[in-house]
């Protein structure tokens, strides 16, 4: 059995980002750049008007200005601004030669259809103009390698005229639930049977991780059936298997994985819940597949996913291996702890806008790793290190917020 820290280190050393692919911009949201984006143009590519108004020369002291033309966004001026003249411009239009400011339409007194009075105040050189290259210049790096692309990033790349971009693709993740006791949701449940809750939970958790998923359904505790399903799952980049990884007679998954050439990296982590966690890697035909054998109980599966699967998916997708951040809260009630493993206890952070420092943390009634109902009320996990100790009410406690929950 290894510590959580050692498990993280093993995964970090084992996993590599997927090879980059070139995809259309519309398919790149949330994906990581393989290479930095360097502009080959200035932005804006010309001096442009920031508002609807009149392009003028600040030095021109003529009492009135004759309007010689109107330039719309996308249009090109045919005249220069000369003494005694102005050109009406719309937002985004190029600034005519001879002009060094744009006066807002509302600030101008129009004497005739083609004649305005020169404004006596509020005229500043450069006002109302966005100069060429203000945002960035040709040759400038505008997005770094490894950046997870946002809608604004995609807009910026589109501004550069690039229809495709080199990114790390979405990992393909297969999910397999195992156990003779499991029944597909919506099917009749017989004596001693339960509905498959791990499968839908994992698929939902994966939805937020920028991955593609394959549901392999339920595998019975039969070596031949498991062999076929696991073999199918190994075609993915990641295979998540729930159940069959403890030390019971019917815990067949490790043996099946070994026969299929999946090399065990570790088995069992010193945490509660989640102790039976199994992790391994298959290398075949130049392709790597990473396998997590997860405990059968749903809370154990959730904790294993949050602690280990999520950081691994980040690394696979090019975002690096980042363990989840924690915060410090204060217990609302006393807690007596006894245990030789670090425990992740369902709790609720009571967000309080008036709290001066650390938020109150309420521990929830919890019946153990099979108590899924408790997790529906939790928005975090309180972390209790191994040992025998008592914590009075108000004691500080480290908590891990759950991205899958409503934290308000």
Helices and strands as residue ranges (DSSP letters): H 4-14, E 20-24, G 25-27, E 32-33, E 37-38, E 48-49, E 53-56, E 64-71, E 85-89, E 101-104, G 105-107, E 109-112, E 115-117, E 129-130, E 141-143, H 151-159, E 164-168, E 172-178, E 182-183, E 194-195, H 197-207, E 212-219, H 223-233, E 238-242, H 253-259, E 263-267, E 271-272, E 278-284, E 287-294, H 298-304, I 305-309, H 310-316, E 326-331, E 335-339, E 342-350, E 360-363, H 372-376, E 380-384, E 387-391, E 396-401
